[in-house]
Amino acid sequence: MAIQAISSQLSSTAPANTGTQSASATPSSSGTDSKATTPSTSTTTTAQPSTTVTISSAARAALAEATETSVQTAKEASGGDRQAQRLLAKEQANKLS
């Protein structure tokens, strides 16, 4: 499983996006022509460097244990999983406190 990192640095050539657009109106000298001119926008795309990260099997197992539901924990505890049994005992002790 590969995860790509996203760089938080902005390129110095990329335009800043402030979330607002502005349009400037230039009335003609006669006052009868009321066309609004909008500035032309050009988008510059730059390639961002990417990094491939690999996760070890131990880290995957730890993530699976941390994100499992209480139903899964109870099922594993009834099947003889010592870690699940300790977790259920700890949760039961916290409920009594």
Salt bridges, closest charged atoms under 4 A:
none
